[in-house]
Amino acid sequence: MISKQAFETVRRKLDELREEMVRFQQAITAIPALAPENGGEGEWDRALFIKDYLKKIGLTDIQQIDAPDPRAKEGKRPNLIARLPGKHSHKTVWIMAHMDVVPEGDRGLWETDPWQVVVKDGKIYGRGTEDNQQGLTSAIFTAKAFLETGISPYFDLGLVLVADEETGSEYGLQYLLKHHPDLFKKEDIIIVPDAGEPTSDMIEVAEKAIVWLKFVTKGKQCHASLPGHGINAFKAASYLMVELDTLYQQFNARNEMFEPPISTFEPTQKEPNVQNVNTIPGEDVFYLDCRLLPEYSVDELLTAIRQICDGIEKRFGVTITFEPVQLLEAAPPTPPDAEVVKRLQRAIQEVYGVTATPRGIGGGTVAAFFRKAGLPVAVWSTLDDMCHQPNEYAVIDYMVNDAKVFAHVALQEA
């Protein structure tokens, strides 16, 4: 059940706040929040701006939880928690977004300054505008709409604005879950607006395991005119790369909840080996990106890869080692009939007029940390998937309408 009158009032208010939402995006885009790993100082300046903004719109229950990081400005990575009381406080509707962004990349590929918003054709252009400032803005303005209309959500509404999502979440959500385990309750409704489709109809409830591997093949360097005097590490690594493609046959289960519905194993980065053409390299390094369906364990995958490496070693006389650059086991999925899923489905139907279905993705989100902590969570938003790309943009209609979905979820009665 939901009060249609209350929702219509909040819906109209969000439409009125459209231009202010754009101005807010302009302001935060001009305050880059880059992790130290990405050449930045962290989220400090942006977090202070957002904290002040939350106070200005009338939120009084605001908590700042700083994760120590000597590399960052002030030696801290700030996380903001804000709450708006509802009619009932035995559970909270949480919306979690992240404050950090990735670097702009090749500046020459941008048609505009990535740190100065340009509004054109109903879109907001700039680094971070979609990832994750769209979700962050929608969340904040959901609270603002409640405050300005004087309407209370049915349950408490909570905003979680975290640091460090782009580089692992050690100083963000993982820090909160480790040091403040009582912040979230199993009965809470948690939404992460950090993945989605332009059709609005995908609710992410499951993720594949992510395994990034670095392969080092060692042979013996020599002059290219005398290949018998050496062992060509590059040649052996090339055969290894091709042989790793057989992982598609070994791990061939299908799960139609995911897109694509299979495990994937793709070579990606290749490090330079020798500097000149006429030298046979004695060492070669490349990387493999694996996305493993939850039907399989990471240990199974690593065992199969070791067997492939052993065969190449024997054939070419090289030694091959591999190590994980990133390794995230698949978290237990959120049940497709979880309360957060059902509430989102009702809200999406009301706002967008589409039937949203629970699905799995190959990418990783911070939702995995919630799920590993036993907390049901859904990842949903309406996106054109411009994250990390040059000329990134957020669609203004998506930003406003997603806030309406969050408001509808918060107004739904038990």
Secondary structure, DSSP 4 states (H G I P E B T S, - for coil): ---HHHHHHHHHHHHHTHHHHHHHHHHHHTS----GGGTS--SHHHHHHHHHHHHHTT--EEEEEEEE-TTSGGGEEEEEEEEE--SEEEEEEEEEEE--------GGG-SS-TTS-EEETTEEESTTTTTTHHHHHHHHHHHHHHHHHTPPPSEEEEEEEES-TTTTSTTTHHHHHHH-TTSS-TTSEEEE-S---TTS-EEEEEE-EEEEEEEEEE-B-EETT-GGGSB-HHHHHHHHHHHGGGHHHHT----TTEESSS-EEEEEEE----SSTTEE-SEEEEEEEEEE-TTS-HHHHHHHHHHHHHHHHHHHS-EEEEEEEEEEPPPPPPPTT-HHHHHHHHHHHHHH----EEEEESS--THHHHHHTT--EEE-------TTSTT-EEEHHHHHHHHHHHHHHHH---
